[in-house]
């Protein structure tokens, strides 16, 4: 790695690794393997620095391809796709019950299937419970893989289902199929779920399933179980609190990351402020700032900085687990960890460097994150704050505090939108016209509501009477935010219908890179290249 020097080397290495993931996902394993053998031979020979850098970046492509290929289920003999069909399953719950129009949906991980039982159809629940532990291959056969389960809507017992609980099932797994939406377009739901490593689903009837004791839990299972249990307590308190209707829905989305009601989310989406509802890096930053304030006195000596970092790191990752550890929150938690480590070591970690390192870590742990739209938009938004925001701030330097506040909010919003709008247009074909005005109103209100909501959630775990009264300012703030979002969403032409092809999106980011390079180092060649790529983007459209 000594050959990889400079800031650009890290970004090129990340790009090469992502390219390798895409190659591996496309099934080009033999190409990646051949490339790896060539690299091993190439690195053993003396070479110039540029050739060695090229070889190491190519090695990143090979590692990315192999990393994606390793988790392909076709190479796992214990995956349920590679085993004979079975009708008796033992699974572990991996999500909370989610209400659907006619069913309750739960994501689960297959643990084992029951084999070699001639009278399986007559097996009673008592006999199943007695044979539940994994004993030997004659009765139980170890199995792996994620599945989607659909339970009857009327079964209220699933409300108490916790992460890690065992469930026995009687039924057959079906492949996940696509469907045609209300707009007449076909959506390949099977391919979408395959990116999440879920390949099968099961619709169950009453009497064909039952819950069992969780048994021994691993550390990750125990942490998720505890986090979801705390979240359930906070949700139960909010349901009993003065929060009602859309205010309750938005408060749960704002603080805990739970999905809200469609009409409310649609108004926020049309106004261009749906990011306020989704738990993201902004939410985690506010939470971390609150916790840092409690340990502000620990900052002078080296051991105090390390102690403060460790005391804050636990709550930050705990809050991330509480909100479900979505990609944007995982990104923010990783960046907070790297920046905090740099401060403890007396080094300043640039924003883009911590962004690239966190992306490498997360994509190594879970390569499928690169297909998550929230992951992509989160990283693009932060990249906009790091790359575009400094140049826009130089345009005007207001002296008055109020004008400076509005200018900073405007620049921050525009910087994030510049980096994310091509992807939004490519996926959704719409763009909020008044996003800038909406952010002037929603961001301050969201920044005020979130700390109140966090305090309410924490206090509700220990002193419900006090938390009950604290919900009133939260209710008023959220109600004002809801009213402003609905008001702006009703403006004429609030949503513009545009679209961009994938090629146009790629050309835009090439143009933007040359434009930023021109601003950093004014050169006629860079400017000409930027104008050329911009013209190609407009032509291809």
Secondary structure, 3 states (H helix, E strand, C coil): CCCCCCHHHHHHHHHHHHHHHHHHHCCCHHHHHHHHHHHHHHHCCCCCHHHHHHHHHHHHHHHHHHHHHHCCHHHCCCEHHHCCCCCEEEEEECCCCEECCCEEEEEEEEEEEECCCCCHHHCCHHHHHHCCCCCCCCCEEECECEEEEEEECCCHHHHHCCCCCEEEEECCCEECCCEECCCCCEECHHHHHHCCCEEEEEECCCCCEEEECCCCCCHHHHHHHHHHHHHHHHHHHHHHCCCCHHHHHHHHHHHHCCCCCHHHHHHHHHHCCHHHCCCCHHHHHHHHHHHHHHCCCCCCCHHHHHHHHHHHHHHHHHHHHHCCCCHHHHHHHHHHHHHHHHHHCCCCCCHHHHHHHHHHHHHHHCHHHHHCHHHHHHHHHHHHHHHCHHHHHCCCCCCCHHHHHHHHHHHHHHHHHHHHHHHHHHHHCEEECCHHHHHHHHHHHHHHHHHHHHHHHHHHCCCHHHHHHHHHHHHHHHHHHHHHHHHHHCCCCCEEECCCCHHHHHHHHHHHHHHHHHHHCCCHHHHHHHHHHHHHHHHHC
